[in-house]
Amino acid sequence: MQYFDTHTHAISADTGTYPAKPLGGTRSEWSQVRPVDVDGLIRSLDDAGVERAALVHASTVYGFDNRYAAAALARYPDRLVGVGAVDFLADSAVTDLQELIEEQGFSGVRIRVSDGTTKVPTPGSGVSDERMDAVWDYVAANDVPVCIQMHSKDAPKLVQVLEARPTMTVLLDHAGRPNAAGGPPYAHLDELGQLVRFAGVHLKITPPAIKRLTDEPDANVTEVLGRLVETFGAERLMWGSNFPASAGTLAQLRGSIEAHLPDLDEAQRAAVLGGNASRIYSAAVVAR
């Protein structure tokens, strides 16, 4: 079985070449207290027994300046795939995205439409903002996976986008922040359930997703993840360490996610821990 981590970050110590220009003007705390450069990321992957990873551009450090992630990809093309960021509302958005994917070697793109641990502005009216249509058309036509950071309550807006582009590949960061309030029968999980009819929608199980569920007093993390497997299928879930944004070693973060996974057979487990991500990102490269 191959491990493929779908959510990692890296920060350069060379602030002269790669100055901080955080999205929204607020730099993430994690990038200041536990920064890890790409060499440190590779060592951490080795220590955790993880063969491949998606390097997600750190927009809460670099905004839309993808140069450090691009340099990291050039150094470790056999270990990393890149997920970059462009301003989806800019007039140059499609041109910028073409350069990112077709010239700089990135495999995917990310958009944040909700806050994580760092406050960021919501772009326009969110994913259904009509000014983003050209970007959605480009990624759908070119099989570019899109990582979206959003809350499950935003699912109706994503449905609007997907109804016009039903085959688009979407990876929901932090599992789309599922709402497990109230405990069983977890009625609010139906918010994410609206997306199940779109086969390209996948969920990333990450430490922030685990923490969100753990903080719900009436929720059982493994039970909720089991419900997501029942709803979406194991072939549409994958893991991401969120290293180093989440505290702990990459090995510890991987272990904590595995410990919370529901009962899966060998093939399902292999899919969640590596196979699904390999399929998605390999397909993206082949499509180009």
N, C-alpha and C positions, 0 to 999 in steps of 0.2 A: 504493500500500500504506500502511495506517495502522499505526503502532506503538502498542501498548497494553502498558504495563508493569504486570505483575500484583502487584508486591511492592515498595512504597516505604513510608517512614516519615517523620514530621515531629514535631519537638519544639518547644514554645514556650519562648521566653526569659522569659516572664512566670511565674515560679515562685510568685508570690503567688496568682494566679488558678488556675494549674494546677500544684499541688505534686506532687512525685514521691511515688508510692506503689507501688513496683515489686512485681510478682508474686513472691512468695517472699522479699521483703525485700532482694534484691540488684539494684542498678541496673546496667544494661548499660554496659559500658565505652565502646562506640561513642557512646552518647548523651551522654557527658561530654566526650569528646575531639573529636568532630566532629558536634555537633548542627546540624540544619538545620530551620528553621521552614517553614511551608507556602509562604511567598513564595519562599524559597530553593529549595524543591522545584519550584515552577512554573518558576522561572528555569532550573533544571537540566534539566527536561523540555524546555523550549524549546531550550536549547543542544544537547541530544541529538537533537532532531527527533522527539520523542515526543509524540503528540497527546493521549493519555489515560493515566490510571494508576489503579491501585487503591491507596488510602491505607490501609495496614494499621495499625490502632491499636497503639501501642507499649506492650505490657503490661509490658515490663521497665523501663518508666518510670512509667506511670500505672496499672498494675494493671487494674482493671475500670472505671476512671473514663474514659469515652469523650468527655468534653466538648471537649477540644481538637480531636480528629478531627472531631467534629460541627460545630464552628465552622469548621474548614477546609473541610468539604464545603459549608457554606452560602455560603462566599466564592467557591468555584470549582466550581459544580455542573456546568459544561460540560467540565471537565478531569478531575475526580476522581470515583471511586466509593469508598464506604467499606466497610471490613471491620472490624467492631467485636469486642468481647470481653465475655462475661458469664461468671459462675461457673456452669458447667453442673451443679454439684452442689447449688446453693442451692435452697431451696424456691421462691424467686421467679424461678427461671431463665427459665421461659417468659414470664412477665410482663415481665421485664427485656428479653428478646429481642424481644418484641412492641413495646416502646417504642423499642428501637434501630432496628428495621426499619420499623415503621409510623408512627412519630412523628418520629424524628430523621433519617430519610432514608438510613440505611445499606443497602447492597445485599447484604452477606454477614456472616458471623461466623467467628471463628477460635478454635480450641482448641489449646493446647500440651500434648502428652502425653509429650514428651521434651525434654531440654535442647538448646539451640543453643549459642551461644558464652557464654550466661549461664545459670547454674543456676536451674532452676525446679522446683517440686514437681510430681510426677505427680498429677493429680487422681484421687482414688480408686484404682480398679484399672485406669484407662485408659479408652479409648473404649467398651469393652464393659461398663462399670460400669452396673448396672441403674438406678441413680439418674439416669442421663442419658437414659433412654428418652423422657421427655416432650419433651426438647429435640430429639432426633432425629426424633420424630414431627412436631413443629412445622415444622422446616426441610424435611422431606420433603414435607409437605402443602402448604407455601407456596413451594416451589421456591427456597429460600434457599441459595445456595452456601455450603459450609462449607470453610474452609481448615484443614487439620490438619497440625500439626508433629509428626512421628513418625518412627521408624526402620522400615526395611522389615521387620524381624523382628516388628513389631507388626501386620503385615497380617492374621494370623488373627483378631485381636480386631476389626478393622474389618470383616472378612468377616461376623462375627456380626451386626454392626449392619446391614450392607447386605442380608443375606439377608432380613431383615424389611422392608427399605425399599429395594428394588433400583433404584428410579429416582432416588435421592437424588444431588444434585450435590456432588462432593467434589473439592477442589483440594489435592493433596499438596504442602505447602511443601518446597522444596529437593528436589523429585522423590521425596519419600518416603525420602530418604537411601539410595539404592540401594547394595547390597553387591556390589562388584566384586572382592572378595578372590580371589586365586589366578589372576587373569587369565582369558583364554579357556579354556573356552567360557562363563565367567561363570555358573556353576551357581547362585550365590546370587541372581541376578536373578529366579529363580523365586519368591522371596519376594514381590516386587511383582507377579509374574505371576498370583498368586492373585486379584488384583483386576480382571483384564482383562475378566472376564465381566460386570462391572457397568459399563454404558455411561456412567454419570455420573462415573466416576473419571477425573480428569485430573492431569497432573504439571506442576509448575512447575520449569523449568530456571533455576537461579539461580547466582550466584557461589559460595555455600556448597556447592551440589551439584557444581559444576565442581571446586572445591578438594578435596572429599572424593574424587572420582575421580582427580584428579591425584596425590593423596598415596598412592594405591595403586600400589606399585612395578611391578606387572605389568599394570596397566590402561591402556587407551588411551581417552581421554575421548570422542573422536568416535565410536569404535567402539561404546562402551557406549551413547551417545545413539542411535546407529543401531539398536542392538538394542531400545531402548525404543520407537523409532518403529515398528519391525517388529512389536513386541508389541501396543502400544496404538493405533498409527495416529497420523499427524501431526495429525489433528483432535482429539487428546486431550493434546497437549503445548502449552505456552506458556512465555514467558520472563518473568522478573522480575529487576530489577536489585539488589534488596535495599539500595538506596541510602537513607540514608547508612550503614546498618549495615555494609556491605562498603566497604572503603577504595577510593577512586578517584572520579573524576567519574562522573556517570550515563552520560555519553557513552562513557567508557572501559569501564564495566561492560557496557553494551549491546554494545559492539564485541567484548569478550572472549567473550561468549556466542555471538554470531553466528559468531565465528571457529571455535568448537568444534562448531557444528551439522553433522550429517552431510549428505551430498549430497541435497538436496531439490529437487523441481521448483518452479516459480514459485508455483503455487497452494498447495503444502504450506508453503513458506517464509512466504508471506503469512498463512497460518492460524496458524502458530506465533508469528509476531511481532506479530499483532494480531487476526486474524479470530476465533480461538477465544475469546479473552477478551471481545471485543465481543459475540459470540453469547451467551455464558454470562451476562454481567451485564445485557445488554439483555433477555434472557429472564426474568431474575429480576425486573426492574422491571415488565415486562408482566404477569407472573403476579400481581402485587399490584394 
